[in-house]
């Protein structure tokens, strides 16, 4: 995703930055309202498929661990 515009107190991102993260309210839309703390910059060397696999795998591990399946 690209940052189209920023809130007044956002200093870690600039318009046009590529990012990935978690959108609790859902992100199947052209625009989404998200908290900066839920985002990370996407590395230029990775595509979006690779970038989003990191938090997806992390959530899966947390779910398995919290269910005491390990």
MOPAC internal coordinates of N, CA, C and O (Angstrom, degrees):
PM7 1SCF
backbone

  N    0.0000 0     0.00 0     0.00 0    0    0    0
  C    1.4324 1     0.00 0     0.00 0    1    0    0
  C    1.5227 1   108.60 1     0.00 0    2    1    0
  O    1.2310 1   121.52 1   -22.95 1    3    2    1
  N    1.3064 1   114.69 1   157.05 1    3    2    1
  C    1.4552 1   121.10 1   176.12 1    5    3    2
  C    1.5162 1   109.38 1  -114.43 1    6    5    3
  O    1.2310 1   120.57 1   -36.01 1    7    6    5
  N    1.3124 1   116.51 1   143.99 1    7    6    5
  C    1.4566 1   121.59 1   177.54 1    9    7    6
  C    1.5297 1   108.03 1   -77.79 1   10    9    7
  O    1.2310 1   119.64 1   -66.55 1   11   10    9
  N    1.3555 1   118.29 1   113.45 1   11   10    9
  C    1.4660 1   119.15 1   179.40 1   13   11   10
  C    1.5258 1   112.63 1   -83.05 1   14   13   11
  O    1.2310 1   120.37 1   141.28 1   15   14   13
  N    1.3215 1   116.90 1   -38.72 1   15   14   13
  C    1.4578 1   121.32 1   177.91 1   17   15   14
  C    1.5180 1   108.76 1  -157.03 1   18   17   15
  O    1.2310 1   120.70 1   -15.89 1   19   18   17
  N    1.3270 1   116.26 1   164.11 1   19   18   17
  C    1.4583 1   121.45 1  -172.86 1   21   19   18
  C    1.5183 1   111.57 1  -125.30 1   22   21   19
  O    1.2310 1   121.27 1   -25.34 1   23   22   21
  N    1.3256 1   115.18 1   154.66 1   23   22   21
  C    1.4560 1   120.67 1   171.65 1   25   23   22
  C    1.5223 1   110.18 1   -74.47 1   26   25   23
  O    1.2310 1   120.76 1   -10.69 1   27   26   25
  N    1.3122 1   116.14 1   169.31 1   27   26   25
  C    1.4660 1   121.58 1  -175.45 1   29   27   26
  C    1.5193 1   114.37 1   -62.26 1   30   29   27
  O    1.2310 1   119.40 1   146.20 1   31   30   29
  N    1.3181 1   118.75 1   -33.80 1   31   30   29
  C    1.4646 1   121.22 1  -174.27 1   33   31   30
  C    1.5231 1   113.70 1  -102.82 1   34   33   31
  O    1.2310 1   119.93 1  -161.83 1   35   34   33
  N    1.3107 1   117.73 1    18.17 1   35   34   33
  C    1.4717 1   121.35 1  -179.78 1   37   35   34
  C    1.5256 1   108.98 1   -92.57 1   38   37   35
  O    1.2310 1   120.98 1   -57.62 1   39   38   37
  N    1.3447 1   115.74 1   122.38 1   39   38   37
  C    1.4603 1   120.13 1  -177.24 1   41   39   38
  C    1.5249 1   113.05 1  -123.84 1   42   41   39
  O    1.2310 1   120.14 1   170.16 1   43   42   41
  N    1.3384 1   117.34 1    -9.84 1   43   42   41
  C    1.4641 1   120.99 1  -176.23 1   45   43   42
  C    1.5229 1   113.55 1   -88.86 1   46   45   43
  O    1.2310 1   120.04 1   167.01 1   47   46   45
  N    1.3190 1   117.52 1   -12.99 1   47   46   45
  C    1.4635 1   122.63 1  -178.36 1   49   47   46
  C    1.5227 1   109.81 1  -127.89 1   50   49   47
  O    1.2310 1   121.34 1   -22.03 1   51   50   49
  N    1.3187 1   115.03 1   157.97 1   51   50   49
  C    1.4591 1   121.68 1   174.34 1   53   51   50
  C    1.5222 1   108.23 1  -126.88 1   54   53   51
  O    1.2310 1   120.52 1   -22.98 1   55   54   53
  N    1.3212 1   116.61 1   157.02 1   55   54   53
  C    1.4669 1   120.31 1   176.35 1   57   55   54
  C    1.5218 1   108.47 1   -57.19 1   58   57   55
  O    1.2310 1   120.40 1   -47.17 1   59   58   57
  N    1.3284 1   116.83 1   132.83 1   59   58   57
  C    1.4559 1   122.34 1  -179.01 1   61   59   58
  C    1.5164 1   114.70 1    95.56 1   62   61   59
  O    1.2310 1   119.58 1   168.47 1   63   62   61
  N    1.3421 1   118.40 1   -11.53 1   63   62   61
  C    1.4689 1   121.07 1   177.45 1   65   63   62
  C    1.5215 1   110.33 1   -63.77 1   66   65   63
  O    1.2310 1   120.71 1   -35.75 1   67   66   65
  N    1.3321 1   116.25 1   144.25 1   67   66   65
  C    1.4544 1   121.40 1   173.56 1   69   67   66
  C    1.5235 1   108.53 1   -92.26 1   70   69   67
  O    1.2310 1   120.51 1   -42.11 1   71   70   69
  N    1.3218 1   116.63 1   137.89 1   71   70   69
  C    1.4567 1   120.30 1  -176.50 1   73   71   70
  C    1.5170 1   110.30 1  -147.40 1   74   73   71
  O    1.2310 1   121.08 1   -11.13 1   75   74   73
  N    1.3253 1   115.54 1   168.87 1   75   74   73
  C    1.4551 1   122.92 1   169.91 1   77   75   74
  C    1.5144 1   106.79 1  -143.27 1   78   77   75
  O    1.2310 1   120.47 1   -15.63 1   79   78   77
  N    1.3198 1   116.70 1   164.37 1   79   78   77
  C    1.4502 1   118.55 1  -179.83 1   81   79   78
  C    1.5098 1   112.59 1   169.26 1   82   81   79
  O    1.2310 1   121.52 1    25.16 1   83   82   81
  N    1.3252 1   114.70 1  -154.84 1   83   82   81
  C    1.4562 1   122.46 1  -174.64 1   85   83   82
  C    1.5206 1   108.84 1  -120.05 1   86   85   83
  O    1.2310 1   120.59 1   -49.38 1   87   86   85
  N    1.3281 1   116.48 1   130.62 1   87   86   85
  C    1.4639 1   121.97 1   177.63 1   89   87   86
  C    1.5254 1   108.03 1  -120.45 1   90   89   87
  O    1.2310 1   120.11 1   -82.36 1   91   90   89
  N    1.3385 1   117.40 1    97.64 1   91   90   89
  C    1.4685 1   121.16 1  -175.44 1   93   91   90
  C    1.5346 1   113.44 1   -55.96 1   94   93   91
  O    1.2310 1   120.25 1   148.14 1   95   94   93
  N    1.3188 1   117.14 1   -31.86 1   95   94   93
  C    1.4650 1   119.80 1  -178.26 1   97   95   94
  C    1.5256 1   112.05 1   -86.54 1   98   97   95
  O    1.2310 1   119.92 1   179.37 1   99   98   97
  N    1.3113 1   117.77 1    -0.63 1   99   98   97
  C    1.4609 1   121.76 1  -179.27 1  101   99   98
  C    1.5076 1   111.26 1   101.97 1  102  101   99
  O    1.2310 1   120.66 1   -26.46 1  103  102  101
  N    1.3146 1   116.34 1   153.54 1  103  102  101
  C    1.4570 1   120.06 1  -177.14 1  105  103  102
  C    1.5164 1   112.17 1  -137.24 1  106  105  103
  O    1.2310 1   120.22 1  -156.18 1  107  106  105
  N    1.3196 1   117.19 1    23.82 1  107  106  105
  C    1.4626 1   120.00 1   177.38 1  109  107  106
  C    1.5178 1   108.97 1   -86.64 1  110  109  107
  O    1.2310 1   121.25 1  -116.73 1  111  110  109
  N    1.3281 1   115.22 1    63.27 1  111  110  109
  C    1.4540 1   120.98 1  -177.58 1  113  111  110
  C    1.5174 1   108.75 1  -155.51 1  114  113  111
  O    1.2310 1   121.10 1   -10.61 1  115  114  113
  N    1.3080 1   115.49 1   169.39 1  115  114  113
  C    1.4592 1   119.73 1   177.96 1  117  115  114
  C    1.5292 1   110.88 1   -68.64 1  118  117  115
  O    1.2310 1   120.54 1   144.47 1  119  118  117
  N    1.3280 1   116.58 1   -35.53 1  119  118  117
  C    1.4630 1   122.47 1   179.10 1  121  119  118
  C    1.5185 1   109.59 1  -129.48 1  122  121  119
  O    1.2310 1   120.80 1   -29.61 1  123  122  121
  N    1.3236 1   116.07 1   150.39 1  123  122  121
  C    1.4648 1   120.75 1   177.86 1  125  123  122
  C    1.5216 1   108.76 1  -143.28 1  126  125  123
  O    1.2310 1   120.91 1   -37.48 1  127  126  125
  N    1.3181 1   115.87 1   142.52 1  127  126  125
  C    1.4572 1   122.82 1   173.94 1  129  127  126
  C    1.5201 1   107.76 1   -90.58 1  130  129  127
  O    1.2310 1   119.83 1   -60.75 1  131  130  129
  N    1.3215 1   117.93 1   119.25 1  131  130  129
  C    1.4627 1   120.70 1  -178.76 1  133  131  130
  C    1.5234 1   110.23 1  -136.40 1  134  133  131
  O    1.2310 1   121.15 1   -20.78 1  135  134  133
  N    1.3308 1   115.41 1   159.22 1  135  134  133
  C    1.4577 1   121.20 1   174.29 1  137  135  134
  C    1.5225 1   109.46 1   -85.36 1  138  137  135
  O    1.2310 1   120.34 1   -41.28 1  139  138  137
  N    1.3128 1   116.95 1   138.72 1  139  138  137
  C    1.4685 1   121.40 1  -179.68 1  141  139  138
  C    1.5211 1   111.37 1   -57.63 1  142  141  139
  O    1.2310 1   119.95 1   144.14 1  143  142  141
  N    1.3366 1   117.70 1   -35.86 1  143  142  141
  C    1.4671 1   120.55 1  -178.34 1  145  143  142
  C    1.5251 1   112.56 1   -65.21 1  146  145  143
  O    1.2310 1   119.88 1   167.01 1  147  146  145
  N    1.3253 1   117.84 1   -12.99 1  147  146  145
  C    1.4642 1   122.21 1  -179.98 1  149  147  146
  C    1.5393 1   111.85 1   -97.03 1  150  149  147
  O    1.2310 1   120.17 1  -173.09 1  151  150  149
  N    1.3419 1   117.28 1     6.91 1  151  150  149
  C    1.4631 1   121.74 1  -174.93 1  153  151  150
  C    1.5230 1   111.65 1  -119.14 1  154  153  151
  O    1.2310 1   121.13 1   -21.00 1  155  154  153
  N    1.3169 1   115.44 1   159.00 1  155  154  153
  C    1.4648 1   122.14 1   173.17 1  157  155  154
  C    1.5179 1   108.15 1  -142.10 1  158  157  155
  O    1.2310 1   120.66 1   -30.83 1  159  158  157
  N    1.3131 1   116.35 1   149.17 1  159  158  157
  C    1.4606 1   120.33 1   176.29 1  161  159  158
  C    1.5276 1   109.47 1   -67.89 1  162  161  159
  O    1.2310 1   120.50 1   -40.19 1  163  162  161
  N    1.3072 1   116.66 1   139.81 1  163  162  161
  C    1.4643 1   121.38 1   175.45 1  165  163  162
  C    1.5205 1   108.20 1   -86.12 1  166  165  163
  O    1.2310 1   120.86 1   -48.93 1  167  166  165
  N    1.2994 1   115.97 1   131.07 1  167  166  165
  C    1.4610 1   121.00 1   177.23 1  169  167  166
  C    1.5239 1   109.70 1   -65.02 1  170  169  167
  O    1.2310 1   120.72 1   -38.82 1  171  170  169
  N    1.3107 1   116.22 1   141.18 1  171  170  169
  C    1.4740 1   120.35 1   178.81 1  173  171  170
  C    1.5320 1   111.38 1   -64.01 1  174  173  171
  O    1.2310 1   120.27 1   153.94 1  175  174  173
  N    1.3361 1   117.10 1   -26.06 1  175  174  173
  C    1.4602 1   120.26 1  -177.02 1  177  175  174
  C    1.5318 1   113.16 1   -82.15 1  178  177  175
  O    1.2310 1   119.88 1   171.15 1  179  178  177
  N    1.3357 1   117.83 1    -8.85 1  179  178  177
  C    1.4676 1   121.28 1   179.38 1  181  179  178
  C    1.5212 1   110.93 1  -110.21 1  182  181  179
  O    1.2310 1   121.04 1   -32.90 1  183  182  181
  N    1.3249 1   115.62 1   147.10 1  183  182  181
  C    1.4527 1   118.89 1   171.74 1  185  183  182
  C    1.5315 1   108.30 1   -85.27 1  186  185  183
  O    1.2310 1   120.49 1    -6.88 1  187  186  185
  N    1.3291 1   116.66 1   173.12 1  187  186  185
  C    1.4592 1   119.67 1  -176.86 1  189  187  186
  C    1.5259 1   112.55 1   -66.60 1  190  189  187
  O    1.2310 1   119.37 1   147.54 1  191  190  189
  N    1.3155 1   118.81 1   -32.46 1  191  190  189
  C    1.4642 1   121.25 1   179.56 1  193  191  190
  C    1.5250 1   109.93 1   -62.33 1  194  193  191
  O    1.2310 1   120.40 1   135.75 1  195  194  193
  N    1.3153 1   116.85 1   -44.25 1  195  194  193
  C    1.4633 1   120.84 1   178.10 1  197  195  194
  C    1.5227 1   110.49 1   -66.92 1  198  197  195
  O    1.2310 1   120.03 1   136.61 1  199  198  197
  N    1.3200 1   117.54 1   -43.39 1  199  198  197
  C    1.4662 1   121.62 1  -177.68 1  201  199  198
  C    1.5300 1   111.61 1   -61.10 1  202  201  199
  O    1.2310 1   119.67 1   136.27 1  203  202  201
  N    1.3211 1   118.23 1   -43.73 1  203  202  201
  C    1.4660 1   119.58 1  -176.92 1  205  203  202
  C    1.5185 1   112.70 1   -76.84 1  206  205  203
  O    1.2310 1   120.00 1   165.67 1  207  206  205
  N    1.3277 1   117.61 1   -14.33 1  207  206  205
  C    1.4611 1   118.87 1   177.92 1  209  207  206
  C    1.5295 1   111.25 1   -69.72 1  210  209  207
  O    1.2310 1   119.66 1   154.36 1  211  210  209
  N    1.3171 1   118.25 1   -25.64 1  211  210  209
  C    1.4693 1   121.57 1  -178.55 1  213  211  210
  C    1.5267 1   111.35 1   -64.81 1  214  213  211
  O    1.2310 1   118.70 1   122.91 1  215  214  213
  N    1.3416 1   120.08 1   -57.09 1  215  214  213
  C    1.4659 1   118.07 1   179.26 1  217  215  214
  C    1.5260 1   113.07 1   -67.82 1  218  217  215
  O    1.2310 1   119.83 1   150.04 1  219  218  217
  N    1.3183 1   117.94 1   -29.96 1  219  218  217
  C    1.4597 1   120.69 1   178.46 1  221  219  218
  C    1.5251 1   110.11 1   -63.95 1  222  221  219
  O    1.2310 1   120.32 1   135.14 1  223  222  221
  N    1.3133 1   117.00 1   -44.86 1  223  222  221
  C    1.4645 1   121.02 1   177.63 1  225  223  222
  C    1.5233 1   110.83 1   -65.68 1  226  225  223
  O    1.2310 1   120.41 1   141.56 1  227  226  225
  N    1.3168 1   116.83 1   -38.44 1  227  226  225
  C    1.4585 1   120.62 1   178.89 1  229  227  226
  C    1.5160 1   112.69 1   -62.48 1  230  229  227
  O    1.2310 1   120.34 1   136.73 1  231  230  229
  N    1.3276 1   116.96 1   -43.27 1  231  230  229
  C    1.4639 1   120.98 1   178.35 1  233  231  230
  C    1.5265 1   110.21 1   -64.76 1  234  233  231
  O    1.2310 1   120.23 1   140.52 1  235  234  233
  N    1.3223 1   117.17 1   -39.48 1  235  234  233
  C    1.4639 1   120.33 1   178.55 1  237  235  234
  C    1.5239 1   110.93 1   -61.87 1  238  237  235
  O    1.2310 1   120.11 1   137.25 1  239  238  237
  N    1.3128 1   117.40 1   -42.75 1  239  238  237
  C    1.4718 1   121.05 1   178.89 1  241  239  238
  C    1.5192 1   110.56 1   -63.97 1  242  241  239
  O    1.2310 1   120.03 1   136.53 1  243  242  241
  N    1.3306 1   117.55 1   -43.47 1  243  242  241
  C    1.4685 1   120.71 1   178.89 1  245  243  242
  C    1.5296 1   111.48 1   -61.00 1  246  245  243
  O    1.2310 1   120.39 1   139.18 1  247  246  245
  N    1.3214 1   116.86 1   -40.82 1  247  246  245
  C    1.4529 1   120.20 1   179.57 1  249  247  246
  C    1.5353 1   111.84 1   -65.22 1  250  249  247
  O    1.2310 1   120.61 1   135.97 1  251  250  249
  N    1.3188 1   116.43 1   -44.03 1  251  250  249
  C    1.4605 1   120.57 1   178.80 1  253  251  250
  C    1.5224 1   110.07 1   -64.62 1  254  253  251
  O    1.2310 1   120.43 1   136.34 1  255  254  253
  N    1.3204 1   116.78 1   -43.66 1  255  254  253
  C    1.4739 1   120.62 1  -179.67 1  257  255  254
  C    1.5332 1   110.95 1   -64.65 1  258  257  255
  O    1.2310 1   120.03 1   136.18 1  259  258  257
  N    1.3212 1   117.55 1   -43.82 1  259  258  257
  C    1.4685 1   120.00 1  -178.35 1  261  259  258
  C    1.5270 1   111.77 1   -67.18 1  262  261  259
  O    1.2310 1   120.02 1   155.63 1  263  262  261
  N    1.3157 1   117.56 1   -24.37 1  263  262  261
  C    1.4647 1   121.23 1   177.39 1  265  263  262
  C    1.5271 1   111.48 1   -88.10 1  266  265  263
  O    1.2310 1   120.56 1  -175.81 1  267  266  265
  N    1.3363 1   116.54 1     4.19 1  267  266  265
  C    1.4734 1   122.49 1  -179.77 1  269  267  266
  C    1.5258 1   112.29 1    56.27 1  270  269  267
  O    1.2310 1   120.94 1  -138.59 1  271  270  269
  N    1.3163 1   115.82 1    41.41 1  271  270  269
  C    1.4575 1   119.78 1   179.76 1  273  271  270
  C    1.5255 1   112.81 1   -93.23 1  274  273  271
  O    1.2310 1   120.28 1   176.02 1  275  274  273
  N    1.3166 1   117.08 1    -3.98 1  275  274  273
  C    1.4747 1   119.15 1   179.02 1  277  275  274
  C    1.5015 1   111.00 1   -99.18 1  278  277  275
  O    1.2310 1   120.10 1   180.00 1  279  278  277

